[in-house]
C-alpha cells in the first residue's frame, strides 16, 4: 500500500490521477462491509476537476486529490455528526464549519471520502456497533475478528486499501488498538497538541484526535497539518528518522508485559531483537507507575463521569436507543459525585508527575511494550456482555496507561507477514511527539528489514 508521500509524487508525475484514486476507493468500498456510515457524493466529479487543474499546470497543494477517511465524530461542513449512534439523529444538524483539525486537511486538497464506522460515542476498545454493523479485522475473516475500537472503520478502511490514511481519536487507545488489530500505524498525540473544537466529546480531559495510516510518514504528514506546523500549500514536511544507535529504549517491568498471547509475545520479542541488533540500548527497568495507571483506569476512571455529564439529558429520553454495552457504562457516571471526580483529577496529576520523574530518572528516549496484550479476539467472544467487558478491558489495558500518564504514543505493526496482527507501541512523555515520530520512523525501517 502506498503512503501519502508516494501518492503525491505519483499524482505530480502523472502515474495516477485523483479520479483513478477515488474510483479505486469506491470499488474497494463496494467489497467492504460496515466500514463507512456514509460516502460523500460527488467525489468523482470533484476529483476530475482537480485532475483538470493539474493537467493545466495550475497551482495545487501537493496532496490535492488524495482521498482520506474521517471517523464519524469529526464535524465536517454541511455534514451531520452522529458519532456512530442513532440517538443523535434526534438532535444533530448539518455543521456550519469543519473541525479545527479537519479544516487544514481540506485546505491541503485532501478529499473526504466518507465517515467511518466506530464504537458508539467512541466508548469501547473492541469496535462493535449494533446500529451500523461491525467491520471485521483484516485478519482471519473466516472466523470473524474484532476490529478494535473505537476508531474501527478508520483502521479497516486503511487496512483494506480503500484509503492511505484516516482520522481517528484516542481517549484510552482508540487509534492504537484498531491499528494493532489491523496491521497499520496509529498515533495518540500528546493531549493539547490537537484542537478539540468540532470533535464530538467522550472525555474532554483525555480525548486526542490522531491519524491512522499505512506508514509512520503518512501519519506525520497529517499530524503536521492538523496541529498547524505545516501549511496546506507548502512542501510536504520531511520526517528525519532518529539514529537508533543513539537511543535508550526502556522495556518496563510492569503489568503491561504480562498475560500476553503467545503470538504477541513472539512478535514483540522478535521486534525487540531487531531493534537491539540495530544498536539501540535496551533497558529493562521497573516502572510501577504504569501499574498505578492501570489500577486508576480500571478502578477510578476519569471518563465515566465526564461522558455521563454530556449524555445525561439524552439518556433520560432515549436510553433504549443506545448500544446497551455503551449506555449502561455511561449511566454508571451518575454514581460518581463531583467531589470524587475532583479527587480523581488530583490523583491523575500526581500520576503524571510520578511518570515524568521516573522517565527523566531513566534518561529514556521512549518506552516500548506491546500495544495490546492479545491478538484480535473473535466476535463470538463478546456475545455475552460480561465477556465483552472482560475483553474490552484486556484490549485497553496497555494503551490506557499512556492516556493516564498524559503521554504520546505510536503503534507499529511488528508481526511477520501472514501472521496474526500485533502492534508494538513506542511512547514518551507529553510534548515529545516530534522526537517520538523520529524514533518510530527509524524503528519502522528496521522492522521492515
C-alpha positions, 0 to 999 in steps of 0.5 A: 500500500502506498503512503501519502508521500508516494501518492503525491509524487505519483499524482505530480508525475502523472502515474495516477490521477485523483479520479483513478484514486477515488474510483479505486476507493469506491470499488474497494468500498463496494467489497467492504462491509460496515466500514463507512456510515456514509460516502460523500457524493460527488467525489468523482466529479470533484476529483476530475476537476482537480485532475483538470487543474493539474493537467493545466499546470495550475497551482495545487497543494501537493496532496490535492486529490488524495482521498482520506477517511474521517471517523464519524465524530469529526464535524465536517461542513454541511455534514451531520455528526452522529458519532456512530449512534442513532440517538443523535439523529434526534438532535444533530444538524448539518455543521456550519464549519469543519473541525479545527483539525479537519479544516487544514486537511481540506485546505491541503486538497485532501478529499473526504471520502466518507465517515467511518464506522466506530464504537458508539460515542467512541466508548469501547476498545473492541469496535462493535456497533449494533446500529451500523454493523461491525467491520471485521479485522483484516485478519482471519475473516473466516472466523470473524475478528474484532476490529478494535475500537473505537476508531474501527472503520478508520483502521479497516478502511486503511487496512483494506486499501480503500484509503492511505490514511484516516482520522481517528481519536484516542481517549484510552487507545482508540487509534492504537488498538484498531491499528494493532488489530489491523496491521497499520500505524496509529498515533495518540498525540500528546493531549493539547497538541490537537484542537478539540473544537468540532470533535464530538466529546467522550472525555474532554480531559483525555480525548486526542484526535490522531491519524491512522495510516499505512506508514509512520510518514503518512501519519506525520504528514497529517499530524503536521497539518492538523496541529498547524506546523505545516501549511496546506500549500507548502512542501510536504514536511520531511520526517528525519528518522532518529539514529537508533544507535543513539537511543535508550529504549526502556522495556518496563517491568510492569503489568503491561508485559504480562498475560500476553498471547503467545503470538504477541509475545513472539512478535514483540520479542522478535521486534525487540531483537531487531531493534537491539541488533540495530544498536539501540540500548535496551533497558529493562527497568521497573516502572510501577507507575504504569501499574498505578495507571492501570489500577486508576483506569480500571478502578477510578476512571476519569471518563465515566463521569465526564461522558455521563455529564454530556449524555445525561439529558439524552439518556433520560429520553432515549436510553433504549436507543443506545448500544446497551454495552455503551449506555449502561457504562455511561449511566454508571457516571451518575454514581460518581459525585463531583467531589470524587471526580475532583479527587480523581483529577488530583490523583491523575496529576500526581500520576503524571508527575510520578511518570515524568520523574521516573522517565527523566530518572531513566534518561529514556528516549521512549518506552516500548511494550506491546500495544495490546496484550492479545491478538484480535479476539473473535466476535463470538467472544463478546456475545455475552456482555460480561465477556465483552467487558472482560475483553474490552478491558484486556484490549485497553489495558496497555494503551490506557496507561499512556492516556493516564500518564498524559503521554504520546504514543505510536503503534507499529505493526511488528508481526511477520507477514501472514501472521496474526496482527500485533502492534508494538507501541513506542511512547514518551512523555507529553510534548515529545511527539516530534522526537517520538515520530523520529524514533518510530520512523527509524524503528519502522525501517528496521522492522521492515528489514 
